[in-house]
Amino acid sequence: EFRIFDYNRGRELDLAQAYEVLDFENRDIESDYMLLTHKGNQIKEYNLPADFNVEVYEVQDSLYQTSDRNRFHIFTCVSGEGDIIHGGDKRERIRKGDSYLIPAVMGPYELEGKMTLVKSYVAI
C-alpha cells in the first residue's frame, strides 16, 4: 500500500512508488452483474472475485432501501447529488465525491435526487 493522499495531515506521500505500480492500459475488465430496475432507477450488482461487493445505483428520482442488519455499507457519490433521508425526516446531503456510511441498524431510508452512487460492503 502506498499513501497518495494524507488528508492534509503532513505525512510523507509515496507518489513515485504508487506511479510505478499503476496500470495505465485502458482495458475493459469483464465482470458479471445483475441489473435491477425500478421506476427508472437502476442497480447493477457486480459479481467480483473479492472479499467485498460493489453495486452501482443510478438514482433518477427516489429509491427506498433498508439497511442490512448483518453489516454496514458505504455509498460514494460519483456523479450528481441528492439526499439520504432516514429516521423519518433526517436529511444528509450527498454530492459528487462524498461518501456516506449506512449503519447496519439504520433501518429504512430513501435515496432522493439524480445521482450515481457506488455501494460497497464486505461479503459475508
Backbone as numpy.savetxt, mean C-alpha at the origin, in Angstrom:
# Nx Ny Nz CAx CAy CAz Cx Cy Cz
21.32 -4.74 3.14 20.48 -3.57 3.14 21.37 -2.34 3.14
20.94 -1.36 2.34 21.68 -0.12 2.25 20.75 1.05 2.55
21.24 2.00 3.32 20.44 3.17 3.67 20.55 4.18 2.53
19.37 4.48 1.92 19.36 5.47 0.85 18.64 6.75 1.28
18.01 6.71 2.46 17.35 7.89 3.03 17.30 7.70 4.53
17.50 8.76 5.29 17.53 8.59 6.74 16.54 9.49 7.48
15.56 10.04 6.73 14.53 10.87 7.35 15.12 12.04 8.13
16.18 12.63 7.55 16.82 13.82 8.10 17.35 13.63 9.51
17.88 12.43 9.80 18.44 12.15 11.12 19.96 12.32 11.15
20.57 12.62 10.03 22.00 12.87 10.00 22.87 11.63 9.90
22.29 10.48 9.59 23.07 9.25 9.49 23.70 9.13 8.10
24.78 8.36 8.03 25.48 8.16 6.77 24.64 7.32 5.81
24.64 7.71 4.53 23.90 6.99 3.51 24.82 6.04 2.75
24.24 5.00 2.18 24.99 3.99 1.42 24.63 4.07 -0.06
24.68 5.27 -0.63 24.21 5.48 -1.99 25.04 4.74 -3.03
26.35 4.73 -2.90 27.21 4.05 -3.88 26.94 2.55 -3.87
26.82 1.96 -2.70 26.56 0.52 -2.60 25.16 0.19 -3.14
24.19 1.01 -2.85 22.83 0.78 -3.33 22.79 0.87 -4.85
23.49 1.83 -5.42 23.53 2.00 -6.87 24.13 0.76 -7.55
25.12 0.16 -6.92 25.78 -1.01 -7.50 24.85 -2.22 -7.60
23.89 -2.36 -6.70 23.03 -3.54 -6.71 21.67 -3.30 -7.38
21.41 -2.09 -7.84 20.15 -1.81 -8.52 20.15 -2.45 -9.90
19.00 -2.95 -10.32 18.82 -3.54 -11.64 18.05 -2.52 -12.48
18.74 -1.89 -13.44 18.14 -0.84 -14.24 17.48 -1.37 -15.52
17.49 -2.67 -15.72 16.81 -3.27 -16.87 15.31 -3.08 -16.66
14.65 -2.55 -17.64 13.21 -2.33 -17.53 12.50 -3.58 -18.01
12.37 -4.56 -17.13 11.73 -5.83 -17.48 10.39 -5.92 -16.78
9.45 -6.50 -17.51 8.17 -6.79 -16.88 8.31 -8.11 -16.13
7.98 -8.10 -14.87 8.00 -9.32 -14.08 6.59 -9.87 -14.09
6.45 -11.07 -14.63 5.13 -11.67 -14.69 4.73 -12.15 -13.31
3.52 -11.81 -12.97 2.99 -12.25 -11.68 1.50 -12.49 -11.85
1.04 -13.58 -11.31 -0.39 -13.86 -11.34 -1.10 -12.97 -10.34
-2.29 -12.54 -10.71 -3.09 -11.79 -9.75 -4.56 -12.10 -9.96
-5.32 -11.86 -8.92 -6.76 -12.01 -8.99 -7.35 -10.61 -9.02
-8.23 -10.36 -9.99 -8.84 -9.04 -10.13 -10.25 -9.05 -9.58
-10.52 -8.15 -8.64 -11.85 -7.98 -8.07 -12.35 -6.59 -8.46
-13.59 -6.48 -8.87 -14.16 -5.18 -9.22 -15.48 -4.99 -8.50
-15.75 -3.73 -8.12 -17.01 -3.40 -7.47 -17.29 -1.91 -7.68
-18.37 -1.59 -8.37 -18.80 -0.21 -8.61 -17.67 0.66 -9.15
-16.91 0.15 -10.11 -15.83 0.92 -10.73 -14.51 0.84 -10.00
-14.50 0.32 -8.79 -13.26 0.14 -8.03 -12.64 -1.19 -8.42
-11.32 -1.25 -8.43 -10.61 -2.48 -8.75 -9.61 -2.82 -7.65
-9.48 -4.11 -7.37 -8.44 -4.58 -6.46 -7.71 -5.70 -7.17
-6.39 -5.55 -7.32 -5.56 -6.62 -7.87 -4.79 -7.25 -6.72
-5.02 -8.52 -6.46 -4.32 -9.23 -5.40 -3.25 -10.09 -6.06
-1.98 -9.74 -5.84 -0.86 -10.41 -6.49 -0.45 -11.66 -5.74
-0.10 -12.67 -6.50 0.40 -13.92 -5.95 1.93 -13.89 -6.06
2.58 -13.48 -4.99 4.03 -13.31 -5.00 4.71 -14.41 -4.21
5.87 -14.85 -4.66 6.63 -15.86 -3.90 7.41 -15.18 -2.77
6.71 -14.76 -1.75 7.38 -14.02 -0.67 6.62 -14.23 0.63
7.12 -13.63 1.68 6.48 -13.73 2.99 5.48 -12.60 3.23
5.16 -11.84 2.18 4.18 -10.79 2.31 3.31 -10.76 1.06
2.16 -10.15 1.16 1.24 -10.02 0.04 1.10 -8.56 -0.35
0.78 -8.34 -1.62 0.58 -6.99 -2.14 -0.71 -6.97 -2.93
-1.51 -5.94 -2.70 -2.72 -5.71 -3.47 -2.72 -4.27 -3.94
-3.24 -4.02 -5.14 -3.33 -2.67 -5.67 -4.81 -2.29 -5.76
-5.18 -1.22 -5.09 -6.56 -0.74 -5.06 -6.68 0.48 -5.97
-7.57 0.41 -6.95 -7.90 1.56 -7.80 -9.26 2.07 -7.31
-9.24 3.04 -6.43 -10.47 3.57 -5.83 -10.98 4.72 -6.71
-12.23 4.61 -7.18 -12.82 5.63 -8.05 -13.76 6.57 -7.29
-14.35 6.09 -6.21 -15.28 6.91 -5.44 -15.20 6.52 -3.97
-15.76 5.36 -3.62 -15.64 4.88 -2.24 -15.70 3.36 -2.23
-15.05 2.80 -1.24 -14.95 1.35 -1.12 -14.93 1.01 0.37
-15.84 0.14 0.79 -15.93 -0.28 2.19 -15.08 -1.52 2.41
-14.36 -1.57 3.52 -13.49 -2.68 3.88 -13.62 -2.93 5.38
-13.08 -4.06 5.82 -12.98 -4.38 7.24 -11.58 -4.90 7.50
-10.97 -4.47 8.58 -9.61 -4.92 8.89 -9.59 -6.42 9.14
-8.42 -7.01 8.94 -8.21 -8.44 9.19 -7.83 -8.59 10.66
-8.61 -9.31 11.43 -8.37 -9.41 12.88 -7.10 -10.17 13.22
-6.45 -10.81 12.23 -5.23 -11.58 12.49 -3.94 -10.81 12.20
-4.04 -9.66 11.54 -2.82 -8.93 11.18 -3.16 -7.50 10.77
-2.17 -6.64 10.87 -2.31 -5.27 10.39 -1.96 -5.25 8.90
-2.28 -4.17 8.23 -1.78 -3.95 6.88 -1.51 -2.47 6.68
-0.81 -2.17 5.61 -0.39 -0.80 5.33 -0.86 -0.41 3.93
-1.49 0.75 3.82 -1.83 1.33 2.54 -0.80 2.42 2.22
-0.27 2.39 1.02 0.59 3.46 0.52 -0.09 4.05 -0.71
-0.29 5.34 -0.72 -0.95 6.02 -1.84 0.11 6.31 -2.92
-0.11 5.78 -4.12 0.85 5.99 -5.21 0.34 6.99 -6.24
-0.95 7.33 -6.19 -1.47 8.41 -7.03 -2.81 8.86 -6.47
-3.14 10.11 -6.73 -4.40 10.68 -6.27 -4.39 10.99 -4.79
-5.59 11.11 -4.24 -5.73 11.37 -2.81 -7.15 11.06 -2.37
-7.33 10.95 -1.07 -8.65 10.66 -0.53 -8.60 10.59 0.99
-9.59 9.91 1.54 -9.70 9.78 2.98 -9.89 8.32 3.36
-9.41 7.99 4.56 -9.73 6.73 5.20 -10.64 7.10 6.36
-11.89 6.62 6.31 -12.90 6.97 7.30 -13.12 5.76 8.20
-13.01 5.96 9.50 -13.14 4.85 10.45 -13.76 5.35 11.74
-14.19 4.41 12.56 -14.75 4.77 13.87 -15.95 5.68 13.77
-16.72 5.55 12.71 -17.91 6.37 12.55 -17.66 7.63 11.75
-16.86 8.55 12.29 -16.68 9.83 11.60 -15.23 10.33 11.58
-14.27 9.50 11.96 -12.87 9.92 11.96 -12.32 9.81 10.54
-11.71 10.90 10.05 -11.15 10.94 8.70 -9.65 11.14 8.78
-8.95 10.33 8.00 -7.50 10.49 7.87 -7.22 10.74 6.40
-6.63 11.88 6.09 -6.31 12.24 4.70 -5.12 11.41 4.25
-5.18 10.89 3.03 -4.05 10.16 2.45 -3.81 10.70 1.04
-2.56 11.10 0.79 -2.16 11.68 -0.50 -1.00 10.88 -1.08
-0.71 11.13 -2.33 0.41 10.46 -3.00 1.67 10.56 -2.13
2.27 9.38 -1.86 3.48 9.32 -1.05 3.22 9.01 0.42
1.98 9.13 0.86 1.63 8.84 2.25 1.39 7.35 2.45
1.67 6.88 3.66 1.34 5.51 4.06 0.50 5.58 5.32
-0.42 4.62 5.45 -1.33 4.60 6.58 -1.43 3.17 7.07
-1.20 2.95 8.36 -1.28 1.62 8.96 -2.71 1.37 9.42
-3.25 0.22 8.98 -4.59 -0.20 9.42 -4.40 -1.26 10.50
-4.69 -0.94 11.76 -4.53 -1.93 12.84 -5.51 -3.09 12.67
-5.13 -4.25 13.17 -5.99 -5.43 13.09 -7.33 -5.20 13.78
-7.35 -4.36 14.78 -8.58 -4.14 15.56 -9.43 -2.96 15.06
-9.07 -2.38 13.93 -9.81 -1.20 13.46 -11.26 -1.52 13.14
-11.54 -2.67 12.55 -12.91 -2.99 12.16 -13.25 -2.38 10.82
-14.51 -1.98 10.61 -14.92 -1.45 9.31 -14.33 -0.06 9.07
-14.01 0.19 7.81 -13.53 1.50 7.39 -13.90 1.70 5.93
-13.79 2.94 5.47 -14.12 3.28 4.09 -12.95 4.01 3.46
-12.65 3.66 2.22 -11.68 4.39 1.41 -12.49 5.28 0.48
-12.26 6.59 0.57 -13.08 7.53 -0.20 -12.17 8.47 -0.98
-12.42 8.63 -2.26 -11.65 9.53 -3.10 -11.32 8.87 -4.43
-10.43 9.48 -5.17 -9.94 8.92 -6.43 -8.45 8.73 -6.24
-8.04 7.47 -6.04 -6.64 7.21 -5.69 -6.26 5.77 -6.00
-4.97 5.57 -6.12 -4.41 4.22 -6.25 -3.61 3.95 -4.99
-3.96 2.85 -4.32 -3.31 2.47 -3.08 -2.66 1.10 -3.23
-1.48 0.96 -2.65 -0.84 -0.35 -2.57 -1.01 -0.83 -1.14
-1.64 -1.99 -0.99 -1.86 -2.58 0.33 -0.83 -3.69 0.51
-0.07 -3.66 1.59 0.91 -4.71 1.86 0.69 -5.25 3.27
0.95 -6.57 3.39 0.78 -7.21 4.68 1.55 -8.53 4.71
1.86 -8.98 5.90 2.60 -10.22 6.08 1.69 -11.40 5.82
2.17 -12.37 5.05 1.40 -13.57 4.78 1.38 -14.45 6.02
0.27 -15.09 6.24 0.16 -15.98 7.41 0.23 -17.42 6.93
